[in-house]
Amino acid sequence: MKNDVLHRLTAARPAHLDPDLPTPSPVREEELATAMSRPRATRRERAAARPRWVSRPLVSGLALATATAVAAVVITDAAPEKPGPSSSAASGSGSRTLLAAAAHVERQPAGSGTYWYVEEHMSSLHKVPGKNYTIDVRTEQRYWTAAAKNKYWSQHVDSGARPATKADEAAWRADGSPTSWKLTSETDGIVTYAGKGEIEHDAPGGRADSVPYGEVPLRLLPTLPTDAKALRKRLYALVDKDYNAPEKVLDRIVVSTAIQLATSLPSSPALRAAAYRLLAAEPGVRFLGDVKDHTGRTGYAVALPSPYGSAPELRLIFDKSTGMPLGTETVATRSGDGAGKGDLLGYTTITSMKWTDEAPPFDTDTPDPGPVVESDR
């Protein structure tokens, strides 16, 4: 196994994550699993001279899982909930729900095209400091993947912020209807009602040179087995090569990778179904009933478990007729950082997922804004 833990944690590693510690503590295991289950950073994100703008939805400590796109998240169990209404596609069991979705999704046409295109609307919810209302900070993200060439393009658009609910809107109007909010002490903690428009775009071979999200190289996708048990074994072998980490942590990375295969990567219908079945085998998967996503589409949802009770719960929403993913939600499992237990922290809505021959609208990176000049104030 390669000792790549330090590589992934170099930017911000607490002392108790020192790799020379002989035995991983529960805290260390949780932080390792959290860090390594996130999307890999682009070079732009790793660069010292990075733009002073918000290139992902702002997230609180509780809502770290929302920052990803989809995907790559820390998932946790929460207090038991009463299941929603019974669905014809699922009888109340989270595992049976995922198996039903797998049966639907594997019957979908495979499709063809040069690029796998995914468009997501992402959101994170934040209580405005010193105020009595919450705002919904929204980002639109678009991805083009040329799997055959192992290339990847991405575009991120700041869609602006809005009061999260009708009650929040009333409180916002009573506050004078401000059109910008400072959510942190940093300059890039300012979000606006109008939004900034495009934040950045990355093309292969450019300065930022985005790498695909997830742990599986694109070229290996066609080689992955479509039997759930064989898929788990193969994914474990892949992550075991990259990380010197306890088995418990590697298992969480396998689950995170299966979520990416299920919800964002250019998986074949059979591979997507295998990822669903892998997740269905996770102990404690819960059925949440019939739901509507944040565009009003009807689906059904499941919640996935995790050994780390302090992390947000991840909920997956599926189309009832096709089994295709509609999006995700993250929900607080404890109170803190302005959120109460059970509060929605953020969500991702998949608005497009398809093969296309239409090329990305750019072939170079966003122009470099130059080095960051820190204020001395």
DAWO-V138384 format. One record per residue. N is the residue number from 0. RES is the residue in three letters. D_LAST is the distance of its C-alpha to the last C-alpha in Angstrom with 1 decimal. Layout:
n:N res:RES d_last:D_LAST
n:N res:RES d_last:D_LAST
This chain:
n:0 res:MET d_last:46.2
n:1 res:LYS d_last:43.3
n:2 res:ASN d_last:40.5
n:3 res:ASP d_last:37.7
n:4 res:VAL d_last:35.9
n:5 res:LEU d_last:33.4
n:6 res:HIS d_last:32.9
n:7 res:ARG d_last:31.9
n:8 res:LEU d_last:29.7
n:9 res:THR d_last:28.0
n:10 res:ALA d_last:24.5
n:11 res:ALA d_last:24.4
n:12 res:ARG d_last:27.4
n:13 res:PRO d_last:27.7
n:14 res:ALA d_last:29.8
n:15 res:HIS d_last:32.7
n:16 res:LEU d_last:33.0
n:17 res:ASP d_last:34.0
n:18 res:PRO d_last:37.0
n:19 res:ASP d_last:39.1
n:20 res:LEU d_last:39.4
n:21 res:PRO d_last:43.1
n:22 res:THR d_last:43.2
n:23 res:PRO d_last:40.7
n:24 res:SER d_last:39.7
n:25 res:PRO d_last:39.6
n:26 res:VAL d_last:35.8
n:27 res:ARG d_last:35.7
n:28 res:GLU d_last:38.2
n:29 res:GLU d_last:36.2
n:30 res:GLU d_last:33.0
n:31 res:LEU d_last:35.1
n:32 res:ALA d_last:36.8
n:33 res:THR d_last:33.6
n:34 res:ALA d_last:32.0
n:35 res:MET d_last:35.1
n:36 res:SER d_last:36.2
n:37 res:ARG d_last:33.1
n:38 res:PRO d_last:33.4
n:39 res:ARG d_last:32.9
n:40 res:ALA d_last:29.7
n:41 res:THR d_last:29.8
n:42 res:ARG d_last:28.8
n:43 res:ARG d_last:26.0
n:44 res:GLU d_last:24.7
n:45 res:ARG d_last:25.1
n:46 res:ALA d_last:23.6
n:47 res:ALA d_last:20.4
n:48 res:ALA d_last:19.4
n:49 res:ARG d_last:19.8
n:50 res:PRO d_last:19.0
n:51 res:ARG d_last:16.0
n:52 res:TRP d_last:18.4
n:53 res:VAL d_last:20.5
n:54 res:SER d_last:23.6
n:55 res:ARG d_last:25.3
n:56 res:PRO d_last:25.5
n:57 res:LEU d_last:22.8
n:58 res:VAL d_last:24.5
n:59 res:SER d_last:24.3
n:60 res:GLY d_last:25.7
n:61 res:LEU d_last:29.1
n:62 res:ALA d_last:29.1
n:63 res:LEU d_last:28.4
n:64 res:ALA d_last:31.9
n:65 res:THR d_last:31.1
n:66 res:ALA d_last:28.9
n:67 res:THR d_last:31.6
n:68 res:ALA d_last:34.0
n:69 res:VAL d_last:36.6
n:70 res:ALA d_last:37.1
n:71 res:ALA d_last:36.2
n:72 res:VAL d_last:35.6
n:73 res:VAL d_last:36.1
n:74 res:ILE d_last:39.0
n:75 res:THR d_last:40.1
n:76 res:ASP d_last:42.9
n:77 res:ALA d_last:42.4
n:78 res:ALA d_last:44.6
n:79 res:PRO d_last:47.9
n:80 res:GLU d_last:48.0
n:81 res:LYS d_last:51.1
n:82 res:PRO d_last:51.9
n:83 res:GLY d_last:51.9
n:84 res:PRO d_last:55.0
n:85 res:SER d_last:57.4
n:86 res:SER d_last:57.1
n:87 res:SER d_last:60.1
n:88 res:ALA d_last:58.1
n:89 res:ALA d_last:57.2
n:90 res:SER d_last:59.2
n:91 res:GLY d_last:56.4
n:92 res:SER d_last:55.6
n:93 res:GLY d_last:52.3
n:94 res:SER d_last:54.2
n:95 res:ARG d_last:56.9
n:96 res:THR d_last:54.3
n:97 res:LEU d_last:52.9
n:98 res:LEU d_last:56.4
n:99 res:ALA d_last:57.3
n:100 res:ALA d_last:54.3
n:101 res:ALA d_last:55.3
n:102 res:ALA d_last:58.8
n:103 res:HIS d_last:57.5
n:104 res:VAL d_last:54.9
n:105 res:GLU d_last:57.3
n:106 res:ARG d_last:59.6
n:107 res:GLN d_last:57.0
n:108 res:PRO d_last:57.7
n:109 res:ALA d_last:56.0
n:110 res:GLY d_last:54.9
n:111 res:SER d_last:54.3
n:112 res:GLY d_last:52.0
n:113 res:THR d_last:49.8
n:114 res:TYR d_last:46.6
n:115 res:TRP d_last:45.7
n:116 res:TYR d_last:43.3
n:117 res:VAL d_last:41.2
n:118 res:GLU d_last:39.1
n:119 res:GLU d_last:37.1
n:120 res:HIS d_last:35.1
n:121 res:MET d_last:32.6
n:122 res:SER d_last:30.9
n:123 res:SER d_last:28.7
n:124 res:LEU d_last:28.5
n:125 res:HIS d_last:25.5
n:126 res:LYS d_last:25.4
n:127 res:VAL d_last:22.7
n:128 res:PRO d_last:20.5
n:129 res:GLY d_last:21.8
n:130 res:LYS d_last:24.6
n:131 res:ASN d_last:28.2
n:132 res:TYR d_last:28.6
n:133 res:THR d_last:28.1
n:134 res:ILE d_last:27.3
n:135 res:ASP d_last:29.0
n:136 res:VAL d_last:26.7
n:137 res:ARG d_last:29.1
n:138 res:THR d_last:29.4
n:139 res:GLU d_last:32.5
n:140 res:GLN d_last:33.4
n:141 res:ARG d_last:36.3
n:142 res:TYR d_last:38.0
n:143 res:TRP d_last:40.8
n:144 res:THR d_last:42.7
n:145 res:ALA d_last:45.5
n:146 res:ALA d_last:47.0
n:147 res:ALA d_last:49.8
n:148 res:LYS d_last:47.4
n:149 res:ASN d_last:44.8
n:150 res:LYS d_last:42.1
n:151 res:TYR d_last:39.4
n:152 res:TRP d_last:37.2
n:153 res:SER d_last:34.5
n:154 res:GLN d_last:32.6
n:155 res:HIS d_last:29.8
n:156 res:VAL d_last:29.3
n:157 res:ASP d_last:26.8
n:158 res:SER d_last:29.2
n:159 res:GLY d_last:26.9
n:160 res:ALA d_last:26.8
n:161 res:ARG d_last:29.3
n:162 res:PRO d_last:30.2
n:163 res:ALA d_last:32.2
n:164 res:THR d_last:35.3
n:165 res:LYS d_last:37.2
n:166 res:ALA d_last:36.0
n:167 res:ASP d_last:32.4
n:168 res:GLU d_last:33.0
n:169 res:ALA d_last:34.5
n:170 res:ALA d_last:31.5
n:171 res:TRP d_last:29.2
n:172 res:ARG d_last:31.3
n:173 res:ALA d_last:31.3
n:174 res:ASP d_last:27.4
n:175 res:GLY d_last:27.8
n:176 res:SER d_last:27.9
n:177 res:PRO d_last:24.3
n:178 res:THR d_last:24.0
n:179 res:SER d_last:20.7
n:180 res:TRP d_last:19.3
n:181 res:LYS d_last:16.1
n:182 res:LEU d_last:17.8
n:183 res:THR d_last:15.2
n:184 res:SER d_last:11.5
n:185 res:GLU d_last:11.3
n:186 res:THR d_last:11.2
n:187 res:ASP d_last:14.9
n:188 res:GLY d_last:15.7
n:189 res:ILE d_last:16.4
n:190 res:VAL d_last:20.2
n:191 res:THR d_last:22.3
n:192 res:TYR d_last:25.9
n:193 res:ALA d_last:26.9
n:194 res:GLY d_last:25.5
n:195 res:LYS d_last:24.4
n:196 res:GLY d_last:27.8
n:197 res:GLU d_last:28.4
n:198 res:ILE d_last:25.5
n:199 res:GLU d_last:27.4
n:200 res:HIS d_last:30.9
n:201 res:ASP d_last:32.4
n:202 res:ALA d_last:35.8
n:203 res:PRO d_last:37.9
n:204 res:GLY d_last:37.5
n:205 res:GLY d_last:34.2
n:206 res:ARG d_last:30.9
n:207 res:ALA d_last:29.9
n:208 res:ASP d_last:33.6
n:209 res:SER d_last:33.6
n:210 res:VAL d_last:36.0
n:211 res:PRO d_last:38.0
n:212 res:TYR d_last:36.9
n:213 res:GLY d_last:39.0
n:214 res:GLU d_last:41.0
n:215 res:VAL d_last:44.1
n:216 res:PRO d_last:44.3
n:217 res:LEU d_last:45.6
n:218 res:ARG d_last:48.7
n:219 res:LEU d_last:49.8
n:220 res:LEU d_last:49.7
n:221 res:PRO d_last:53.4
n:222 res:THR d_last:54.5
n:223 res:LEU d_last:53.2
n:224 res:PRO d_last:56.1
n:225 res:THR d_last:56.6
n:226 res:ASP d_last:58.1
n:227 res:ALA d_last:55.5
n:228 res:LYS d_last:56.6
n:229 res:ALA d_last:56.7
n:230 res:LEU d_last:53.3
n:231 res:ARG d_last:51.7
n:232 res:LYS d_last:53.4
n:233 res:ARG d_last:52.2
n:234 res:LEU d_last:48.6
n:235 res:TYR d_last:48.6
n:236 res:ALA d_last:50.0
n:237 res:LEU d_last:47.3
n:238 res:VAL d_last:44.4
n:239 res:ASP d_last:46.2
n:240 res:LYS d_last:46.1
n:241 res:ASP d_last:42.3
n:242 res:TYR d_last:41.2
n:243 res:ASN d_last:42.2
n:244 res:ALA d_last:41.8
n:245 res:PRO d_last:44.1
n:246 res:GLU d_last:46.6
n:247 res:LYS d_last:45.0
n:248 res:VAL d_last:41.8
n:249 res:LEU d_last:43.7
n:250 res:ASP d_last:45.6
n:251 res:ARG d_last:42.4
n:252 res:ILE d_last:41.4
n:253 res:VAL d_last:44.9
n:254 res:VAL d_last:44.4
n:255 res:SER d_last:41.1
n:256 res:THR d_last:42.8
n:257 res:ALA d_last:45.7
n:258 res:ILE d_last:43.3
n:259 res:GLN d_last:42.0
n:260 res:LEU d_last:45.6
n:261 res:ALA d_last:46.4
n:262 res:THR d_last:43.6
n:263 res:SER d_last:42.1
n:264 res:LEU d_last:43.8
n:265 res:PRO d_last:46.8
n:266 res:SER d_last:49.3
n:267 res:SER d_last:53.0
n:268 res:PRO d_last:54.4
n:269 res:ALA d_last:56.2
n:270 res:LEU d_last:53.1
n:271 res:ARG d_last:51.0
n:272 res:ALA d_last:53.9
n:273 res:ALA d_last:54.0
n:274 res:ALA d_last:50.3
n:275 res:TYR d_last:51.0
n:276 res:ARG d_last:54.0
n:277 res:LEU d_last:51.9
n:278 res:LEU d_last:49.4
n:279 res:ALA d_last:52.4
n:280 res:ALA d_last:53.6
n:281 res:GLU d_last:50.4
n:282 res:PRO d_last:51.5
n:283 res:GLY d_last:50.2
n:284 res:VAL d_last:49.5
n:285 res:ARG d_last:49.6
n:286 res:PHE d_last:50.9
n:287 res:LEU d_last:48.9
n:288 res:GLY d_last:51.4
n:289 res:ASP d_last:51.3
n:290 res:VAL d_last:47.9
n:291 res:LYS d_last:46.3
n:292 res:ASP d_last:43.3
n:293 res:HIS d_last:40.4
n:294 res:THR d_last:42.4
n:295 res:GLY d_last:45.5
n:296 res:ARG d_last:47.5
n:297 res:THR d_last:49.9
n:298 res:GLY d_last:49.8
n:299 res:TYR d_last:50.0
n:300 res:ALA d_last:47.5
n:301 res:VAL d_last:47.4
n:302 res:ALA d_last:45.0
n:303 res:LEU d_last:44.7
n:304 res:PRO d_last:44.6
n:305 res:SER d_last:42.5
n:306 res:PRO d_last:42.9
n:307 res:TYR d_last:39.3
n:308 res:GLY d_last:39.3
n:309 res:SER d_last:35.6
n:310 res:ALA d_last:34.8
n:311 res:PRO d_last:35.1
n:312 res:GLU d_last:38.6
n:313 res:LEU d_last:39.4
n:314 res:ARG d_last:41.9
n:315 res:LEU d_last:43.7
n:316 res:ILE d_last:45.3
n:317 res:PHE d_last:48.4
n:318 res:ASP d_last:50.5
n:319 res:LYS d_last:53.8
n:320 res:SER d_last:56.1
n:321 res:THR d_last:54.7
n:322 res:GLY d_last:52.7
n:323 res:MET d_last:49.8
n:324 res:PRO d_last:46.3
n:325 res:LEU d_last:44.6
n:326 res:GLY d_last:41.3
n:327 res:THR d_last:39.6
n:328 res:GLU d_last:37.9
n:329 res:THR d_last:35.8
n:330 res:VAL d_last:36.4
n:331 res:ALA d_last:34.8
n:332 res:THR d_last:37.3
n:333 res:ARG d_last:35.4
n:334 res:SER d_last:33.2
n:335 res:GLY d_last:29.5
n:336 res:ASP d_last:26.0
n:337 res:GLY d_last:27.1
n:338 res:ALA d_last:30.4
n:339 res:GLY d_last:33.9
n:340 res:LYS d_last:36.7
n:341 res:GLY d_last:38.4
n:342 res:ASP d_last:35.5
n:343 res:LEU d_last:35.1
n:344 res:LEU d_last:31.8
n:345 res:GLY d_last:32.3
n:346 res:TYR d_last:35.1
n:347 res:THR d_last:36.2
n:348 res:THR d_last:39.0
n:349 res:ILE d_last:41.0
n:350 res:THR d_last:42.0
n:351 res:SER d_last:43.8
n:352 res:MET d_last:45.2
n:353 res:LYS d_last:47.9
n:354 res:TRP d_last:49.3
n:355 res:THR d_last:49.1
n:356 res:ASP d_last:50.0
n:357 res:GLU d_last:47.3
n:358 res:ALA d_last:44.8
n:359 res:PRO d_last:41.0
n:360 res:PRO d_last:39.7
n:361 res:PHE d_last:37.7
n:362 res:ASP d_last:38.6
n:363 res:THR d_last:35.4
n:364 res:ASP d_last:31.8
n:365 res:THR d_last:29.0
n:366 res:PRO d_last:27.7
n:367 res:ASP d_last:25.0
n:368 res:PRO d_last:21.6
n:369 res:GLY d_last:20.6
n:370 res:PRO d_last:18.1
n:371 res:VAL d_last:14.7
n:372 res:VAL d_last:11.9
n:373 res:GLU d_last:8.9
n:374 res:SER d_last:5.4
n:375 res:ASP d_last:3.8
n:376 res:ARG d_last:0.0
